């Protein structure tokens, strides 16, 4: 399902470019045709354009934040940061953060994100993606740390710009709260969003003289402004009438508003994010609009220029947003360590195959695979070597199951599953025995194993022809039960589900 979605998005991205070209021609032609000397209409037209541009910028910001949100959520899951003792292996955490940081840097000329970091419950740095050993720094006084400590929420928090204690670069901190199952605060995980990300995007828009782009939190504190102005970050405008009206309407424009920062009369277009507590505002001054109104030739140039900017911005940011969505889809369906599909992807796939099997009345088989004595292996060789072991086994499984329809996934920890559509019990047993030998053939040393000198696996096998009143979870439970039987019988073997399991 995810593969189909990514192909569809890729086609949509290229179709979007053609659509944007068509819209560009239409906007340019339409702008020239509807030029009027009416002052009121000039202001309304400018305001609507600002609103549209604000919407595009808001969506682009949403896509950037959503990417960071997804990455942080996946890291919390992959590193199991719901336990305080998960923080003990700082070097492993650093390597994972460093790897994720390299992925997010990508090949762009202006990377959007700086380093990732994790703080403990006292504000001390546990690990980051830049340095190891971790410097002895504490961020307990930072606003974002205080916020997460006092607010039990899983939502992404967006800070005001501040200087990183590691890189000394001015950044926006995007952070999420860490807590154990009981709700006890364990610290935070976060990523730095570079101000240069917005500088690169908004600086390319070539706004009219006096034009501004601002991003403001719902509490009235500024997050970003182009052009940059230090006063913008030093006060909240929560009580400003224009700001309250924008937050109330969520999307639209104000034909006349006095800027709370420089008291200039402006036309403002705004768009409040549906996902995050942010308001994007694009403004132009009244003076610039009225000058264009008085000078017809300049007016035409400006109107066409604004239209061009809007089309270029819409194409660029929509294309970029779809790219982020494509990346997020891949990220959400694959295990970051082994590169196999994850449990979420498995749940989707087994549901699809289950429905097909009911319609076609053919068998579906499932192998539940568990690495024998893997905890002892980790204790003996360390977690990094344990990760390499899982990667080798995953690669062997991918190599072993290449026929159309066969689906391999990491179920969790040291457990894997293999879905075999249109395969009966006999075929599933053969596949399981082949996999058993393939893992043994890797000859991964395991001194702590009581069944072999090398790493081995136990495999539970289940197969049935589903009917309408059955549930796909029945097959999973059967395979899991068979796996338990294989382990109970001594491990390093396969076991087939029976009603007595």
C-alpha positions as CSV (number, residue, x, y, z in Angstrom):
1,X,0.0,0.0,0.0
2,X,2.8,2.4,0.9
3,X,4.7,1.6,-2.3
4,X,1.7,2.4,-4.4
5,X,1.2,5.6,-2.4
6,X,4.8,6.7,-3.1
7,X,4.4,6.0,-6.8
8,X,1.2,8.0,-6.9
9,X,2.8,11.0,-5.0
10,X,5.8,10.9,-7.5
11,X,3.4,11.2,-10.4
12,X,1.5,13.9,-8.6
13,X,4.6,15.9,-8.1
14,X,5.3,16.0,-11.8
15,X,1.7,16.6,-12.7
16,X,1.8,19.5,-10.2
17,X,4.6,21.2,-12.2
18,X,2.4,21.2,-15.4
19,X,-0.6,22.4,-13.4
20,X,1.5,25.2,-11.9
21,X,2.7,26.3,-15.4
22,X,-1.0,26.4,-16.5
23,X,-2.0,28.4,-13.5
24,X,1.0,30.7,-14.0
25,X,-0.1,31.6,-17.5
26,X,-3.7,32.0,-16.3
27,X,-2.8,34.3,-13.4
28,X,-0.5,36.4,-15.5
29,X,-3.1,36.9,-18.2
30,X,-5.9,37.4,-15.7
31,X,-3.9,40.0,-13.8
32,X,-3.3,42.1,-16.9
33,X,-7.0,41.9,-17.9
34,X,-8.5,42.9,-14.5
35,X,-6.2,45.9,-13.7
36,X,-8.3,48.7,-12.4
37,X,-7.7,52.2,-11.0
38,X,-10.0,51.5,-8.1
39,X,-8.1,52.0,-4.9
40,X,-10.3,49.8,-2.8
41,X,-10.0,46.9,-5.3
42,X,-6.2,47.3,-5.3
43,X,-6.0,46.8,-1.6
44,X,-8.4,43.8,-1.7
45,X,-6.4,42.2,-4.5
46,X,-3.1,42.6,-2.7
47,X,-4.7,41.3,0.5
48,X,-6.0,38.1,-1.2
49,X,-2.6,37.5,-2.8
50,X,-0.9,37.8,0.6
51,X,-3.5,35.4,2.0
52,X,-2.7,32.8,-0.7
53,X,1.0,33.2,-0.2
54,X,0.6,32.9,3.6
55,X,-1.3,29.6,3.0
56,X,1.5,28.2,0.9
57,X,4.2,29.2,3.4
58,X,2.2,27.8,6.2
59,X,1.8,24.4,4.4
60,X,5.6,24.4,3.7
61,X,6.3,25.1,7.4
62,X,3.9,22.3,8.3
63,X,5.7,19.8,6.1
64,X,9.0,20.7,7.6
65,X,7.7,20.4,11.1
66,X,5.8,17.2,10.3
67,X,9.1,15.7,9.1
68,X,10.8,16.7,12.3
69,X,7.8,15.4,14.3
70,X,7.9,12.0,12.5
71,X,11.7,11.7,12.9
72,X,11.5,12.4,16.7
73,X,8.5,10.1,17.2
74,X,10.3,7.3,15.4
75,X,13.5,7.8,17.4
76,X,11.5,7.6,20.6
77,X,10.1,4.3,19.5
78,X,13.3,2.9,18.0
79,X,15.4,3.8,21.0
80,X,12.7,2.8,23.4
81,X,12.9,6.2,25.2
82,X,10.0,5.4,27.5
83,X,12.5,3.9,30.0
84,X,15.1,5.9,31.9
85,X,17.6,3.0,31.7
86,X,17.4,3.4,27.8
87,X,19.6,6.5,28.3
88,X,22.5,4.4,29.7
89,X,24.0,3.5,26.3
90,X,24.9,7.1,25.3
91,X,27.3,6.0,22.6
92,X,24.7,3.9,20.9
93,X,22.2,6.7,21.1
94,X,24.8,9.1,19.7
95,X,25.4,6.8,16.7
96,X,21.7,6.5,16.0
97,X,21.2,10.3,16.2
98,X,24.3,10.9,14.1
99,X,23.0,8.5,11.4
100,X,19.6,10.1,11.4
101,X,21.2,13.6,11.2
102,X,23.2,12.5,8.1
103,X,20.0,11.2,6.5
104,X,18.2,14.5,7.2
105,X,21.1,16.6,5.8
106,X,20.4,15.1,2.4
107,X,22.0,16.7,-0.7
108,X,20.5,20.1,-0.4
109,X,22.7,23.2,-0.6
110,X,21.1,24.7,2.6
111,X,20.3,21.9,5.1
112,X,17.1,22.6,7.1
113,X,18.1,20.8,10.3
114,X,21.1,21.0,12.6
115,X,21.8,18.4,15.2
116,X,19.5,16.2,17.3
117,X,19.8,15.9,21.0
118,X,18.3,14.2,24.1
119,X,18.1,15.8,27.6
120,X,17.6,13.9,30.8
121,X,15.0,14.7,33.5
122,X,17.5,17.2,35.2
123,X,18.2,19.0,31.9
124,X,21.6,17.5,31.4
125,X,22.6,16.4,27.9
126,X,22.4,12.7,27.5
127,X,23.4,12.5,23.8
128,X,23.5,14.4,20.6
129,X,24.3,13.9,17.0
130,X,27.4,16.1,16.9
131,X,29.8,15.0,19.7
132,X,30.8,12.0,21.7
133,X,31.6,11.9,24.5
134,X,28.7,14.2,25.3
135,X,29.8,17.6,26.8
136,X,28.7,18.3,30.3
137,X,26.0,20.8,29.6
138,X,22.7,21.5,31.2
139,X,19.6,23.1,29.6
140,X,17.2,23.1,32.6
141,X,16.8,26.8,32.3
142,X,15.7,26.7,28.7
143,X,12.1,27.7,28.0
144,X,11.4,24.5,26.0
145,X,12.7,22.3,28.8
146,X,10.6,24.1,31.5
147,X,7.6,23.8,29.2
148,X,7.9,20.0,28.7
149,X,8.7,19.5,32.4
150,X,5.5,21.2,33.4
151,X,3.2,20.2,30.6
152,X,2.5,16.4,30.1
153,X,1.9,16.6,26.4
154,X,3.2,14.5,23.5
155,X,2.8,17.4,21.0
156,X,5.8,18.9,19.2
157,X,6.9,22.1,21.0
158,X,8.2,25.0,18.9
159,X,10.5,27.4,20.7
160,X,11.6,30.9,20.0
161,X,15.0,31.2,18.3
162,X,17.9,30.8,20.7
163,X,21.6,29.9,20.5
164,X,22.7,26.2,20.7
165,X,25.1,25.5,23.5
166,X,26.8,22.9,21.2
167,X,27.1,24.7,17.8
168,X,26.5,28.3,19.0
169,X,24.2,28.7,16.0
170,X,20.9,30.5,16.4
171,X,18.2,27.9,15.9
172,X,14.6,27.0,16.6
173,X,14.3,24.1,19.0
174,X,11.7,21.5,18.0
175,X,11.2,19.2,21.0
176,X,9.0,16.4,22.4
177,X,8.5,15.2,25.9
178,X,9.8,11.9,27.1
179,X,8.0,10.0,29.9
180,X,7.6,6.5,31.1
181,X,4.2,4.6,31.0
182,X,3.2,6.0,34.3
183,X,3.6,9.6,33.0
184,X,6.8,10.4,34.9
185,X,8.9,13.0,33.1
186,X,12.1,11.5,31.7
187,X,13.5,14.4,29.7
188,X,13.1,15.6,26.1
189,X,14.3,14.8,22.6
190,X,14.7,17.5,20.1
191,X,16.1,18.8,16.8
192,X,17.5,22.1,15.8
193,X,15.7,23.9,12.9
194,X,18.1,26.4,11.3
195,X,16.9,29.9,10.8
196,X,18.8,29.7,7.5
197,X,16.1,27.3,6.4
198,X,13.5,30.1,6.4
199,X,16.1,32.7,5.2
200,X,16.7,30.6,2.1
201,X,13.0,30.1,1.3
202,X,11.6,33.6,2.1
203,X,14.7,35.4,0.9
204,X,14.0,34.0,-2.6
205,X,10.5,35.4,-2.7
206,X,11.7,39.0,-3.4
207,X,8.9,40.6,-1.5
208,X,8.0,44.3,-2.4
209,X,9.8,47.0,-0.4
210,X,8.5,47.0,3.2
211,X,7.0,43.4,2.7
212,X,7.4,41.0,5.6
213,X,6.9,37.3,6.3
214,X,6.4,36.4,9.9
215,X,5.7,33.2,11.8
216,X,4.1,33.7,15.3
217,X,3.1,31.2,17.9
218,X,-0.5,31.1,19.1
219,X,0.6,32.7,22.4
220,X,1.8,35.8,20.5
221,X,5.5,35.2,20.7
222,X,7.5,35.4,17.5
223,X,9.3,32.5,15.9
224,X,10.6,34.0,12.7
225,X,10.5,37.2,10.7
226,X,11.8,38.2,7.3
227,X,13.5,40.6,7.1
228,X,15.0,39.9,10.6
229,X,14.3,42.4,13.4
230,X,15.4,41.7,17.0
231,X,12.5,43.6,18.5
232,X,10.2,41.0,16.9
233,X,11.4,38.3,19.4
234,X,11.2,40.5,22.5
235,X,7.5,40.9,23.1
236,X,4.3,39.0,22.8
237,X,1.5,40.5,20.7
238,X,-1.2,38.3,22.2
239,X,-3.3,41.3,23.2
240,X,-2.9,43.1,19.8
241,X,-6.3,43.5,18.1
242,X,-5.1,42.5,14.7
243,X,-3.5,39.3,16.1
244,X,-6.6,38.4,18.0
245,X,-8.7,38.8,14.9
246,X,-6.4,36.6,12.8
247,X,-6.4,33.9,15.4
248,X,-10.2,34.1,15.5
249,X,-10.6,33.8,11.7
250,X,-7.7,31.4,11.2
251,X,-7.4,32.2,7.5
252,X,-8.1,35.4,5.5
253,X,-6.7,38.9,5.2
254,X,-6.9,42.3,6.8
255,X,-7.2,45.3,4.4
256,X,-5.8,47.7,7.1
257,X,-3.9,46.9,10.2
258,X,-1.2,48.8,12.2
259,X,1.9,46.7,12.7
260,X,2.6,46.1,16.4
261,X,6.3,46.2,15.6
262,X,6.8,49.4,13.6
263,X,3.3,51.0,13.7
264,X,3.2,51.0,9.8
265,X,-0.2,50.6,8.1
266,X,-0.2,47.3,6.3
267,X,-2.3,44.8,4.3
268,X,-1.9,41.4,5.8
269,X,-2.7,37.9,4.6
270,X,-2.7,35.2,7.2
271,X,-3.1,31.4,7.6
272,X,-3.2,29.5,10.9
273,X,-1.8,25.9,10.8
274,X,-4.2,23.1,11.3
275,X,-1.4,20.9,12.8
276,X,0.7,23.3,14.9
277,X,0.2,26.4,17.1
278,X,1.6,28.7,14.4
279,X,0.2,31.7,12.4
280,X,1.9,32.6,9.1
281,X,1.5,36.3,8.1
282,X,2.6,38.0,4.8
283,X,2.2,41.8,4.7
284,X,2.8,44.7,2.4
285,X,2.6,48.4,3.3
286,X,-0.3,50.6,2.2
287,X,2.2,53.1,0.7
288,X,3.6,50.5,-1.7
289,X,0.1,49.6,-2.8
290,X,-1.0,53.2,-3.4
291,X,2.1,54.1,-5.3
292,X,1.4,51.3,-7.6
293,X,-2.2,52.4,-7.9
294,X,-1.1,55.9,-9.0
295,X,1.4,54.7,-11.5
296,X,-0.3,52.4,-13.9
297,X,2.7,50.9,-15.6
298,X,4.5,50.1,-12.3
299,X,1.2,48.7,-11.0
300,X,1.0,46.2,-13.9
301,X,4.5,45.1,-13.3
302,X,4.0,44.7,-9.5
303,X,0.7,42.8,-10.0
304,X,2.3,40.4,-12.5
305,X,5.3,40.1,-10.3
306,X,3.2,39.1,-7.3
307,X,1.4,36.6,-9.4
308,X,4.7,35.1,-10.6
309,X,5.9,34.9,-7.0
310,X,2.7,33.2,-5.9
311,X,2.9,30.6,-8.7
312,X,6.6,29.9,-8.1
313,X,6.1,29.7,-4.4
314,X,3.1,27.4,-4.8
315,X,4.9,25.1,-7.2
316,X,8.1,25.0,-5.2
317,X,6.6,24.5,-1.8
318,X,3.9,22.1,-2.9
319,X,6.6,20.0,-4.7
320,X,8.8,20.1,-1.6
321,X,5.9,19.2,0.7
322,X,5.0,16.2,-1.4
323,X,8.6,15.2,-1.3
324,X,8.6,15.4,2.5
325,X,5.4,13.3,2.5
326,X,7.0,10.7,0.3
327,X,10.0,10.5,2.7
328,X,7.7,10.3,5.7
329,X,5.7,7.5,4.2
330,X,8.9,5.5,3.6
331,X,10.1,6.3,7.1
332,X,6.8,5.3,8.7
333,X,6.7,1.9,7.0
334,X,10.4,0.7,7.4
335,X,12.4,-0.3,10.4
336,X,15.3,2.1,10.8
337,X,17.9,-0.5,11.9
338,X,17.3,-3.5,9.6
339,X,15.6,-1.6,6.7
340,X,12.9,-4.3,6.6
341,X,9.3,-3.3,6.7
342,X,8.0,-2.6,10.2
343,X,5.1,-3.9,12.2
344,X,2.8,-1.1,10.9
345,X,3.5,-2.1,7.3
346,X,3.0,-5.8,8.2
347,X,-0.4,-5.0,9.8
348,X,-1.4,-3.3,6.5
349,X,-0.1,-6.1,4.3
350,X,-1.6,-9.0,6.2
351,X,-5.0,-7.2,6.1
352,X,-4.8,-7.0,2.3
353,X,-3.6,-10.6,1.8
354,X,-6.3,-11.8,4.3
355,X,-9.1,-10.2,2.3
356,X,-7.6,-11.6,-1.0
357,X,-7.4,-15.1,0.5
358,X,-11.0,-15.0,1.6
359,X,-12.1,-14.0,-1.9
360,X,-9.9,-16.5,-3.6
361,X,-10.3,-19.3,-1.0
362,X,-6.5,-20.0,-0.9
363,X,-4.3,-20.6,2.1
364,X,-2.2,-18.0,3.9
365,X,0.9,-19.0,6.0
366,X,2.9,-17.1,8.5
367,X,6.3,-17.7,10.0
368,X,7.0,-16.1,13.4
369,X,10.8,-16.0,13.9
370,X,12.7,-15.3,17.1
371,X,16.5,-15.0,17.6
372,X,17.5,-17.5,20.3
373,X,19.0,-16.2,23.5
374,X,19.4,-12.7,22.0
375,X,19.5,-10.9,25.4
376,X,22.5,-13.1,26.4
377,X,24.1,-12.2,23.0
378,X,23.7,-8.5,23.7
379,X,25.1,-8.9,27.2
380,X,28.1,-10.8,25.9
381,X,28.9,-8.8,22.8
382,X,27.2,-5.4,23.3
383,X,24.2,-3.7,21.7
384,X,26.1,-2.5,18.7
385,X,27.2,-6.0,17.8
386,X,23.6,-7.1,18.6
387,X,22.3,-4.6,16.0
388,X,24.8,-6.0,13.4
389,X,23.5,-9.5,14.2
390,X,19.9,-8.4,13.5
391,X,20.9,-6.7,10.3
392,X,22.7,-9.9,9.0
393,X,19.6,-12.0,9.9
394,X,17.3,-9.5,8.2
395,X,19.5,-9.5,5.1
396,X,19.4,-13.3,5.0
397,X,15.6,-13.3,5.3
398,X,15.3,-10.8,2.5
399,X,17.5,-12.9,0.3
400,X,15.5,-16.1,1.2
401,X,12.1,-14.7,0.5
402,X,12.0,-13.1,-2.9
403,X,9.0,-14.6,-4.6
404,X,6.1,-12.4,-5.5
405,X,3.8,-11.8,-2.5
406,X,6.3,-13.0,0.1
407,X,6.6,-10.3,2.8
408,X,9.3,-10.0,5.5
409,X,9.1,-7.6,8.4
410,X,10.7,-6.9,11.8
411,X,7.9,-7.4,14.3
412,X,9.8,-5.9,17.2
413,X,13.0,-6.5,19.1
414,X,14.6,-9.7,17.9
415,X,11.3,-11.0,16.4
416,X,10.6,-11.2,12.7
417,X,7.6,-12.3,10.6
418,X,7.3,-13.8,7.1
419,X,3.9,-13.7,5.4
420,X,3.5,-16.3,2.7
421,X,0.3,-15.8,0.6
422,X,-1.1,-18.7,-1.4
423,X,1.2,-21.1,0.5
424,X,0.0,-24.2,2.3
425,X,1.5,-25.8,5.4
426,X,3.9,-28.0,3.5
427,X,5.3,-25.1,1.6
428,X,5.6,-23.0,4.8
429,X,7.5,-25.8,6.5
430,X,10.0,-26.0,3.7
431,X,10.5,-22.3,3.8
432,X,11.0,-22.3,7.5
433,X,13.6,-25.1,7.4
434,X,15.4,-23.3,4.6
435,X,15.5,-20.1,6.8
436,X,16.6,-22.1,9.8
437,X,19.6,-23.4,7.8
438,X,20.3,-20.0,6.3
439,X,20.7,-18.4,9.7
440,X,22.9,-21.2,10.9
441,X,25.0,-20.7,7.8
442,X,25.8,-17.2,8.7
443,X,27.9,-18.7,11.5
444,X,27.6,-15.7,13.8
445,X,29.4,-16.7,17.0
446,X,27.3,-17.0,20.2
447,X,29.2,-18.2,23.2
448,X,26.2,-17.9,25.5
449,X,23.9,-20.1,23.5
450,X,23.1,-23.5,25.0
451,X,22.0,-25.0,21.7
452,X,24.7,-24.0,19.2
453,X,28.1,-22.3,18.9
454,X,26.4,-19.9,16.5
455,X,23.3,-17.7,16.5
456,X,20.2,-19.6,15.8
457,X,16.5,-18.9,15.5
458,X,13.2,-20.6,16.5
459,X,10.3,-20.5,14.1
460,X,6.6,-20.9,14.7
461,X,4.6,-21.9,11.6
462,X,0.8,-21.4,11.1
463,X,-1.3,-21.9,8.0
464,X,-5.0,-21.8,7.3
465,X,-7.5,-21.0,4.6
466,X,-9.4,-17.9,6.0
467,X,-13.2,-17.7,5.8
468,X,-15.5,-14.7,6.4
469,X,-15.9,-15.1,10.2
470,X,-12.1,-15.4,10.9
471,X,-9.8,-12.6,11.9
472,X,-6.2,-12.1,10.6
473,X,-5.1,-11.8,14.3
474,X,-6.0,-15.5,14.6
475,X,-3.2,-16.4,12.2
476,X,-0.7,-14.2,14.1
477,X,-1.7,-15.8,17.5
478,X,-1.4,-19.3,16.0
479,X,2.2,-18.6,14.7
480,X,3.1,-17.0,18.0
481,X,1.8,-20.0,19.9
482,X,3.8,-22.3,17.6
483,X,6.9,-20.2,18.2
484,X,6.4,-20.6,21.9
485,X,6.3,-24.4,21.4
486,X,9.5,-24.3,19.4
487,X,11.3,-22.4,22.1
488,X,9.8,-24.7,24.8
489,X,11.0,-27.7,22.9
490,X,14.6,-26.5,23.0
491,X,15.0,-23.7,20.4
492,X,16.9,-23.9,17.1
493,X,13.9,-25.6,15.5
494,X,10.6,-25.1,13.8
495,X,7.2,-25.9,15.3
496,X,3.8,-26.1,13.5
497,X,0.7,-24.8,15.2
498,X,-1.7,-27.4,16.5
499,X,-4.9,-27.1,18.4
500,X,-3.1,-28.3,21.6
501,X,-0.6,-25.4,21.5
